[in-house]
Amino acid sequence: PGASASEAVLVGTAKQNNTTAGVTLILKDSDFIDLASGKITGQGAFMGGKLKTKGNMMLALKLEGVLKAAKPAAKL
């Protein structure tokens, strides 16, 4: 049971993946590392102007859960 195409995390742009992005997250690489490592929260990054979104905000709110689920496997 994998994620449906509408719930998948894809590498590259939506155009490169021949799909439409549900949400686009815009942030610096260093801020993403801080977010993924837990140094900052998604809400803190957004409120501090470090994270901008385009599209479905409800999908953006799922980012922290995705990062937490991936954290044990990630070596940051």
PyRosetta script that sets phi, psi and omega in degrees:
from pyrosetta import init, pose_from_sequence

init()
pose = pose_from_sequence("PGASASEAVLVGTAKQNNTTAGVTLILKDSDFIDLASGKITGQGAFMGGKLKTKGNMMLALKLEGVLKAAKPAAKL")
pose.set_psi(1, 90.5)
pose.set_omega(1, 177.6)
pose.set_phi(2, -91.3)
pose.set_psi(2, 176.2)
pose.set_omega(2, 178.9)
pose.set_phi(3, -72.1)
pose.set_psi(3, 145.8)
pose.set_omega(3, 174.9)
pose.set_phi(4, -72.2)
pose.set_psi(4, 166.7)
pose.set_omega(4, -179.5)
pose.set_phi(5, -57.6)
pose.set_psi(5, -33.1)
pose.set_omega(5, -179.0)
pose.set_phi(6, -75.4)
pose.set_psi(6, -13.1)
pose.set_omega(6, -178.7)
pose.set_phi(7, -113.5)
pose.set_psi(7, 5.0)
pose.set_omega(7, -174.6)
pose.set_phi(8, -81.8)
pose.set_psi(8, 149.5)
pose.set_omega(8, 170.6)
pose.set_phi(9, -98.1)
pose.set_psi(9, 119.3)
pose.set_omega(9, -175.2)
pose.set_phi(10, -112.6)
pose.set_psi(10, 147.5)
pose.set_omega(10, 175.7)
pose.set_phi(11, -89.1)
pose.set_psi(11, 135.5)
pose.set_omega(11, 179.9)
pose.set_phi(12, 96.4)
pose.set_psi(12, -172.1)
pose.set_omega(12, -178.9)
pose.set_phi(13, -84.3)
pose.set_psi(13, 162.4)
pose.set_omega(13, 176.4)
pose.set_phi(14, -59.6)
pose.set_psi(14, -41.2)
pose.set_omega(14, -179.5)
pose.set_phi(15, -61.9)
pose.set_psi(15, -41.9)
pose.set_omega(15, 178.4)
pose.set_phi(16, -63.0)
pose.set_psi(16, -29.9)
pose.set_omega(16, -179.6)
pose.set_phi(17, -95.4)
pose.set_psi(17, 8.1)
pose.set_omega(17, 177.4)
pose.set_phi(18, 53.6)
pose.set_psi(18, 46.9)
pose.set_omega(18, -179.2)
pose.set_phi(19, -147.7)
pose.set_psi(19, -177.4)
pose.set_omega(19, 176.4)
pose.set_phi(20, -116.0)
pose.set_psi(20, 133.1)
pose.set_omega(20, -179.6)
pose.set_phi(21, -74.9)
pose.set_psi(21, 134.1)
pose.set_omega(21, 174.4)
pose.set_phi(22, -75.2)
pose.set_psi(22, -34.9)
pose.set_omega(22, 176.7)
pose.set_phi(23, -151.2)
pose.set_psi(23, 144.4)
pose.set_omega(23, 174.9)
pose.set_phi(24, -118.1)
pose.set_psi(24, 129.0)
pose.set_omega(24, 179.0)
pose.set_phi(25, -105.6)
pose.set_psi(25, 132.3)
pose.set_omega(25, -176.8)
pose.set_phi(26, -121.3)
pose.set_psi(26, 114.6)
pose.set_omega(26, 178.0)
pose.set_phi(27, -161.5)
pose.set_psi(27, 159.7)
pose.set_omega(27, 178.9)
pose.set_phi(28, -69.1)
pose.set_psi(28, 153.8)
pose.set_omega(28, 177.1)
pose.set_phi(29, -55.8)
pose.set_psi(29, -45.2)
pose.set_omega(29, -177.7)
pose.set_phi(30, -63.5)
pose.set_psi(30, -35.7)
pose.set_omega(30, 177.5)
pose.set_phi(31, -70.3)
pose.set_psi(31, -34.6)
pose.set_omega(31, 176.5)
pose.set_phi(32, -65.0)
pose.set_psi(32, -41.5)
pose.set_omega(32, 177.8)
pose.set_phi(33, -61.0)
pose.set_psi(33, -43.9)
pose.set_omega(33, 177.7)
pose.set_phi(34, -62.2)
pose.set_psi(34, -39.3)
pose.set_omega(34, 178.9)
pose.set_phi(35, -66.6)
pose.set_psi(35, -47.0)
pose.set_omega(35, -177.9)
pose.set_phi(36, -67.6)
pose.set_psi(36, -30.5)
pose.set_omega(36, -178.9)
pose.set_phi(37, -87.5)
pose.set_psi(37, -6.6)
pose.set_omega(37, 178.1)
pose.set_phi(38, 89.9)
pose.set_psi(38, 5.2)
pose.set_omega(38, 179.3)
pose.set_phi(39, -69.1)
pose.set_psi(39, -30.8)
pose.set_omega(39, 174.4)
pose.set_phi(40, -132.5)
pose.set_psi(40, 156.4)
pose.set_omega(40, 177.3)
pose.set_phi(41, -96.7)
pose.set_psi(41, 161.9)
pose.set_omega(41, 176.4)
pose.set_phi(42, -59.7)
pose.set_psi(42, -42.6)
pose.set_omega(42, 179.7)
pose.set_phi(43, -65.0)
pose.set_psi(43, -42.2)
pose.set_omega(43, 178.8)
pose.set_phi(44, -64.1)
pose.set_psi(44, -40.9)
pose.set_omega(44, 178.4)
pose.set_phi(45, -64.7)
pose.set_psi(45, -41.8)
pose.set_omega(45, -179.6)
pose.set_phi(46, -66.4)
pose.set_psi(46, -48.8)
pose.set_omega(46, -178.2)
pose.set_phi(47, -66.3)
pose.set_psi(47, -29.3)
pose.set_omega(47, 179.4)
pose.set_phi(48, -85.7)
pose.set_psi(48, 2.1)
pose.set_omega(48, 178.1)
pose.set_phi(49, 79.5)
pose.set_psi(49, 9.0)
pose.set_omega(49, 179.9)
pose.set_phi(50, -85.7)
pose.set_psi(50, -19.5)
pose.set_omega(50, -178.1)
pose.set_phi(51, -126.6)
pose.set_psi(51, 126.1)
pose.set_omega(51, 175.1)
pose.set_phi(52, -120.7)
pose.set_psi(52, 151.6)
pose.set_omega(52, -179.9)
pose.set_phi(53, -129.4)
pose.set_psi(53, 152.6)
pose.set_omega(53, 170.9)
pose.set_phi(54, -133.2)
pose.set_psi(54, 127.6)
pose.set_omega(54, 177.8)
pose.set_phi(55, 111.4)
pose.set_psi(55, -146.6)
pose.set_omega(55, -172.5)
pose.set_phi(56, -74.6)
pose.set_psi(56, 104.4)
pose.set_omega(56, -178.3)
pose.set_phi(57, -62.2)
pose.set_psi(57, -29.9)
pose.set_omega(57, 179.3)
pose.set_phi(58, -63.5)
pose.set_psi(58, -35.4)
pose.set_omega(58, 175.6)
pose.set_phi(59, -68.8)
pose.set_psi(59, -38.5)
pose.set_omega(59, 179.0)
pose.set_phi(60, -61.3)
pose.set_psi(60, -34.9)
pose.set_omega(60, -179.6)
pose.set_phi(61, -66.6)
pose.set_psi(61, -18.5)
pose.set_omega(61, 179.2)
pose.set_phi(62, -82.2)
pose.set_psi(62, -6.8)
pose.set_omega(62, -175.2)
pose.set_phi(63, -57.0)
pose.set_psi(63, -47.4)
pose.set_omega(63, -177.9)
pose.set_phi(64, -61.3)
pose.set_psi(64, -39.3)
pose.set_omega(64, 177.2)
pose.set_phi(65, -63.2)
pose.set_psi(65, -39.3)
pose.set_omega(65, 177.9)
pose.set_phi(66, -64.9)
pose.set_psi(66, -45.4)
pose.set_omega(66, -179.4)
pose.set_phi(67, -64.9)
pose.set_psi(67, -39.8)
pose.set_omega(67, 178.0)
pose.set_phi(68, -64.3)
pose.set_psi(68, -39.5)
pose.set_omega(68, 179.6)
pose.set_phi(69, -66.8)
pose.set_psi(69, -32.8)
pose.set_omega(69, -178.1)
pose.set_phi(70, -87.0)
pose.set_psi(70, -16.5)
pose.set_omega(70, -172.3)
pose.set_phi(71, -57.1)
pose.set_psi(71, -44.3)
pose.set_omega(71, -179.6)
pose.set_phi(72, -59.2)
pose.set_psi(72, -29.3)
pose.set_omega(72, -178.7)
pose.set_phi(73, -88.1)
pose.set_psi(73, -19.3)
pose.set_omega(73, -175.9)
pose.set_phi(74, -88.4)
pose.set_psi(74, 139.1)
pose.set_omega(74, 175.0)
pose.set_phi(75, -112.7)
pose.set_psi(75, 96.2)
pose.set_omega(75, -177.8)
pose.set_phi(76, -100.9)
pose.dump_pdb("model.pdb")
